Amino acid sequence: MVTLIDTLRPVAGESRPRHPEKAHRPDTEVLRKPAWIRVRAPGSPEWRETRDIVRENKLVTVCEEAGCPNIGECWSKKHASFMILGDTCTRACAFCNVRTGLPGAVDEAEPEHVAEAVAKMGLAHVVVTSVDRDDLPDGGAGHFAAVIRAIRARAPATTVEVLTPDFLRKPGALETVVEARPDVFNHNLETVPSLYLTVRPGARYFHSLRLLQRVKELDPQMFTKSGIMVGLGEARNEVLQLMDDLRTADVDFLTIGQYLQPTRKHHPVREFVTPEAFKSYETIAYAKGFSLVSASPLTRSSHHAGEDFARLKAARASRG
């Protein structure tokens, strides 16, 4: 049987594009962004300082790899989301700008490098995410745990948020990460179930939902978080049903942001959702029982993560 891993193995003498699985797709129209979605290009002295720390420690950030529109704002505030386990993903999601291919060996020194950067930047809260590593027996769970432990040792006052892959068909992987006790466990559903086959074909909606539910079963006090993009072609009622599904899994925090198409080969933007529609989603999500909701065109999973963690703790405390 030919697997995705097999199809990603490089051919001798052939240079591979960033997204080899998309190379032969027809170009799609890229819609002009409305005024509410535009941001300033980065370039402040603080942004450059953060960039230099990332470079010195040879780290990968999801801010750069995923082409996040908030990189200028976040790096200027010395906020960064570190992407561990390399810069190459074994999945081929239709929305994502991260490189697809067969990843290299795991860098065993990476946990210490991440911890050093966290300490040097003086971060109060750090987000650690990764590419999918279907090639590893544990999907990279042990490496996540090692990074968490290294940060705790080097910067004990820093709170740690993980944004993990789904660890599909990796028994025991989730338990390994939860045992390392991150302060927030985030796993994004990304979109509604009807779009999974076209937008997120390597994943399974109900597996991701069960993953989040299982975190609460293992540690009821751990904050859980999930996010989706809108503008991919989903119906409003599908988003509302997804909210109910997440509440059934006892997820605390929901983020909703606008999908932005990285290239003409990626899934097209079907709609630019208005700020008013995002506000409506936020109001409904709070009514359904989420402790915290962030819904706006520029919302991303890691955007304002530190401030949001403080709000999340305050929301729990207010509920007694």
C-alpha positions in Angstrom: 0.0 0.0 0.0 1.3 3.4 -0.9 1.1 5.9 2.0 1.4 9.7 2.1 4.9 9.3 3.5 5.9 7.2 0.5 4.6 9.8 -2.0 6.6 12.5 -0.2 10.0 10.8 -0.5 12.2 12.9 -2.8 13.3 11.7 -6.2 17.1 11.6 -6.6 18.3 14.8 -8.4 14.9 16.5 -8.2 14.3 19.7 -6.3 10.9 19.7 -4.6 8.6 22.8 -4.4 7.2 23.9 -1.1 3.9 22.3 -1.8 4.5 19.4 -4.2 1.0 18.0 -3.8 -0.5 21.3 -5.1 1.9 21.9 -8.0 -0.4 20.7 -10.7 -3.6 22.2 -9.3 -5.2 24.9 -11.4 -4.8 28.5 -10.1 -7.7 29.9 -8.3 -8.8 33.5 -8.1 -7.4 35.4 -5.1 -10.0 37.8 -3.8 -9.1 41.3 -2.9 -9.0 41.8 0.8 -11.5 44.2 2.4 -10.2 47.1 4.4 -10.8 45.4 7.7 -8.4 42.6 7.0 -5.3 44.6 6.0 -2.3 45.0 8.4 0.9 46.9 8.4 4.1 45.3 7.3 6.5 44.4 10.1 9.7 46.4 10.7 9.9 47.9 14.3 13.1 47.6 16.3 11.4 45.2 18.7 10.3 43.0 15.8 13.9 42.9 14.5 15.1 42.0 18.0 12.7 39.1 18.3 13.6 37.9 14.8 17.3 37.9 15.8 16.7 35.8 18.9 14.7 33.3 16.8 17.6 33.2 14.2 20.3 32.9 16.8 18.7 29.9 18.4 17.9 28.3 14.9 14.2 28.1 15.8 11.2 27.8 13.5 8.1 29.9 14.2 4.6 29.3 13.0 4.4 33.1 12.7 6.7 32.9 9.6 5.9 29.4 8.3 2.1 29.9 8.2 2.4 33.5 7.0 0.5 34.9 9.9 -0.8 38.5 9.3 -0.2 39.4 13.0 3.6 38.8 13.0 4.4 42.5 13.0 2.2 43.2 16.1 3.2 40.0 18.0 6.9 40.2 17.4 7.0 43.9 18.3 5.6 42.8 21.7 8.1 40.0 21.9 5.4 37.4 21.5 6.2 34.4 19.3 4.8 30.9 18.7 7.6 28.3 18.3 7.1 25.5 15.9 9.0 22.4 16.9 9.9 19.2 15.1 11.1 20.9 12.0 9.5 23.0 9.2 8.2 20.2 7.0 4.8 18.6 7.6 3.7 15.1 6.6 0.1 16.3 5.9 -1.2 18.2 2.9 -4.0 20.4 4.2 -5.5 22.6 1.5 -5.4 25.8 3.6 -1.9 25.6 5.1 1.3 27.3 3.9 3.7 25.2 5.9 6.1 23.1 3.8 4.9 19.6 2.9 7.3 16.7 2.5 9.3 14.0 4.3 10.7 15.7 7.5 14.3 15.3 8.6 15.6 13.9 11.9 14.3 15.3 15.2 16.7 17.9 16.7 17.4 16.6 20.2 18.8 19.9 21.2 15.7 21.8 20.2 14.0 21.7 23.7 17.0 23.5 25.2 17.1 26.0 22.4 13.4 26.9 22.8 13.8 27.2 26.5 16.8 29.5 26.0 14.9 31.7 23.6 11.9 31.9 26.0 14.2 33.0 28.9 16.1 35.5 26.7 12.8 37.1 25.5 11.4 37.2 29.0 8.1 35.6 27.9 5.3 35.4 30.5 3.4 33.0 28.2 4.7 30.9 25.4 2.9 28.9 22.6 4.5 25.7 21.3 3.2 24.1 18.2 4.5 21.7 15.6 4.1 20.3 12.1 2.4 16.9 11.8 4.9 14.1 12.2 3.1 11.0 11.1 6.5 9.4 10.4 7.3 9.3 14.2 6.0 6.4 16.4 4.5 8.9 18.9 3.8 11.7 16.4 6.3 13.9 18.3 4.5 13.7 21.7 7.7 12.9 23.6 9.4 15.9 22.0 6.5 18.2 23.1 6.9 16.9 26.6 10.7 17.5 26.5 10.1 21.1 25.4 7.6 21.7 28.2 10.0 20.3 30.8 12.9 22.4 29.4 10.9 25.6 29.6 9.8 24.8 33.1 13.4 24.3 34.2 14.8 27.4 32.4 11.8 29.8 32.9 9.7 28.5 35.7 7.4 31.6 35.8 6.5 31.2 32.1 3.1 29.6 31.4 3.1 27.1 28.5 0.4 26.6 25.9 0.7 23.8 23.4 -1.1 23.6 20.0 -0.7 20.0 19.0 -1.4 17.8 16.0 -4.1 15.2 16.3 -1.8 12.3 17.0 -3.9 10.1 14.7 -3.2 6.4 15.2 -0.5 7.2 17.9 -1.7 5.3 21.1 -0.4 7.0 24.3 0.8 10.1 22.6 -1.9 12.4 24.0 -1.2 11.0 27.5 2.5 11.9 27.2 1.8 15.5 26.5 -0.9 15.9 29.2 1.5 14.3 31.8 4.0 17.1 31.1 1.2 19.5 32.4 1.0 22.4 29.9 -1.2 25.2 31.2 -3.3 25.2 28.0 -3.9 22.4 25.6 -5.0 23.6 22.2 -5.9 21.5 19.2 -7.7 23.2 16.3 -10.7 21.7 14.5 -9.9 24.2 11.7 -13.2 23.8 9.9 -16.6 22.2 9.9 -16.9 18.4 9.3 -18.4 18.7 5.8 -15.2 20.4 4.5 -12.7 18.0 6.0 -12.3 15.9 2.9 -11.3 18.9 0.8 -9.7 21.2 3.4 -8.2 18.8 6.0 -8.1 15.4 4.2 -5.5 13.8 6.5 -7.5 14.4 9.7 -10.8 13.1 11.1 -13.2 15.6 12.7 -14.5 13.2 15.4 -11.0 12.1 16.3 -10.0 15.7 16.9 -13.1 16.3 19.0 -12.4 13.1 21.0 -8.8 14.3 21.6 -10.0 17.5 23.2 -12.6 15.6 25.3 -9.9 13.1 26.4 -7.7 15.9 27.7 -10.4 16.9 30.2 -10.8 13.3 31.3 -7.1 13.0 32.0 -6.9 16.4 33.7 -10.2 18.2 34.4 -8.3 21.3 35.5 -6.3 21.8 32.3 -7.6 24.5 30.1 -8.6 23.3 26.6 -8.8 25.4 23.5 -9.8 25.0 19.8 -10.1 27.2 16.8 -11.6 27.3 13.3 -11.3 29.4 10.2 -14.4 30.8 8.4 -14.7 31.9 4.8 -13.9 28.4 3.5 -17.4 27.7 2.3 -19.0 26.6 5.6 -22.7 27.4 6.4 -23.5 29.4 9.5 -25.5 26.6 11.1 -22.5 24.3 10.7 -20.4 26.7 12.7 -23.1 26.7 15.4 -23.2 22.9 15.5 -19.4 22.8 15.8 -19.7 25.1 18.9 -22.1 22.6 20.4 -19.8 19.8 19.7 -16.9 21.6 21.4 -19.0 22.4 24.4 -20.0 18.7 24.7 -16.2 18.0 24.9 -16.0 20.7 27.6 -13.7 22.9 25.7 -13.1 26.2 27.5 -11.8 28.6 24.8 -12.9 29.0 21.2 -11.1 31.1 18.5 -12.7 32.0 15.1 -10.7 33.8 12.4 -10.9 34.6 8.7 -9.2 32.2 6.3 -6.7 33.8 4.1 -5.5 32.0 1.0 -1.7 31.6 1.0 -1.2 31.0 -2.8 -3.3 30.5 -5.9 -2.8 26.7 -5.5 -4.5 26.7 -2.1 -8.2 26.4 -1.2 -9.9 29.6 -2.3 -11.5 32.1 0.0 -15.2 31.7 -0.5 -16.2 34.7 1.6 -14.7 37.5 3.6 -16.8 37.3 6.8 -17.8 40.8 8.1 -16.8 42.0 11.6 -20.5 42.1 12.4 -20.8 38.4 11.6 -17.8 37.6 13.8 -19.4 39.6 16.7 -22.5 37.5 16.3 -20.5 34.3 16.5 -18.8 35.6 19.6 -22.1 36.4 21.3 -23.6 33.0 20.5 -20.5 31.1 21.6 -20.6 32.9 25.0 -24.3 32.0 25.3 -23.4 28.3 24.7 -21.1 28.3 27.7 -17.5 28.9 26.5 -15.4 30.6 29.2 -13.6 32.7 26.6 -14.2 33.5 22.9 -12.0 35.4 20.4 -13.8 36.0 17.1 -12.6 38.5 14.6 -11.2 38.7 11.1 -7.6 38.7 12.3 -8.0 36.2 15.2 -5.5 33.4 15.2 -4.9 30.6 17.7 -1.8 32.2 19.2 -2.8 35.9 18.8 -2.9 37.6 22.2 -2.4 34.2 23.8 -0.8 35.6 27.0 -3.5 38.1 27.6 -6.2 35.5 26.8 -4.7 33.1 29.3 -5.0 35.7 32.0 -8.6 36.3 31.0 -9.3 32.5 30.9 -8.0 32.1 34.5 -10.1 35.1 35.6 -13.2 33.6 34.0 -12.8 30.3 35.8 -12.2 32.1 39.1 -15.3 34.2 38.7 -17.3 31.0 38.3 -16.1 29.7 41.6 
